[in-house]
């Protein structure tokens, strides 16, 4: 068999460089303001009051704990706007918008891989000899 060299899938530009910054920011702000617009300004039921309390008291939530969420929520409780419940909901909106951008980047990476793939299943090695 001959040599098959797969090109790196980061080398293929799918759109201009300006779009590389504009589209993730657009996704972030649209999802952030959508979350914020539909957010409750007060306490609700189920997990919401628990996470709002751990944000204010810097306590431990139910198993899994969510330590990063608790620390970031505690920092957001010092912002001098709205109630504690709204401030912690603001943290949830921020994390939700961040996840939307992360999903965009993962999809972009997978699509680049699928576009540049020549043949055969993905392997752990970039080259086959």
N, C-alpha and C positions, 0 to 999 in steps of 0.2 A: 504494500500500500504506500501511497505517497504521503507527504507531510500535509497535515491539515492544521492551519494556524487560525485560531478564532481571534478576531479583533476584540480589543477591550470594549465593553459596552458603554464605557463612559465617554468614548471618543466621538460618538455620533450626536451632533447637536440637533435637537428636535425643533427648536424655535430660537429666535434671536435672544441675545444675552439680556436685553432689557426685560423681556417677558419672564426670564428666569427669576427675576426679583419681584415683578409686578403681580404675577399670578398667585404665588403663595401669600403675599400680603393681602391681596383681594380675598382669597379664601379665608384667611385668618379674620379679617375685619367683618366680612359678611357673616361668618359663623359666630363670631363673638357677639356682634350686635343682635343676631337672631336669638342666641341664648339669653342675652341680657334683656331683650324685649319680652321674652316669654317667661322670665324668671319671677318667682314669687318674692315679694319684699318682706314677707314674714315667715314664721315657722309653719311647716307643713307636717305631715305624718310620715311614718316609716323611718328611713335612715337620715332624712334631712335634719331633724332636730339634734340627732346624735352628733352628726358632723359639724353642725353649727356650735354645739356645746364644746366639742373638742378643739374647735378653732379659737374659741374664747378662753377656755380654761387650760389649753395645752395639755389635754388629757389623752388617754389611750382609748381608741375605738374598739369595736368588737374584733374578733380574730382577723388577722392580717394587719390591723393597726393603722395603716396608712400614715406613716410618720412624716413623709414629705408633705403630704396634704395638710397635716396638722400644723406643721411649722410655717408653711406658706400662708395658711388661713390665719394663724396668729399674727403674722406680719400685716396682713390686710385688715385686721381688726383695729389697727392704729390709724387707719385712714379716717379723717374727720367728716365722713358723709354717711348718711343713712344709718340703719340699725345694724346690729351685729349679724343678724340673719341675712340681710342684703349684702353685707361685705363678704361673708363666706360664700354666698351664692355667686358673687363676683369672681371668687377664686375658681369655683366650678366652671363658670363661663370661660375663664382664661384657659384652664386645662382642657376643656372641650374644644376650644378653637385651636389650641396647640395640637391636639390629636387629629383634628381635621387636616391641618397642614402636614402632619406626619404621614397620614394616609395618602395624601397627594404625592409626597416624595417617594413613598414605597411603591405606589402605582407607577410613577414615572420610572423608577429604577427597574421594575419588572417589565414594563413595556419596552424600555431600551434593550433589555436583555433579549426579549422575544423578537424584536426587530432585527437585531444584529446576529442572532443565532443562525448558523448556516444549516446544520443538520445534526440529528442525533439528540439524545437526552443530555441535559446538563451534567457536567462532570465536575469533580473537584479540581481538576487540572486544566489550565488554560490551553495547553498544547498537547497534541497527540502526535507521536512519531511513529 
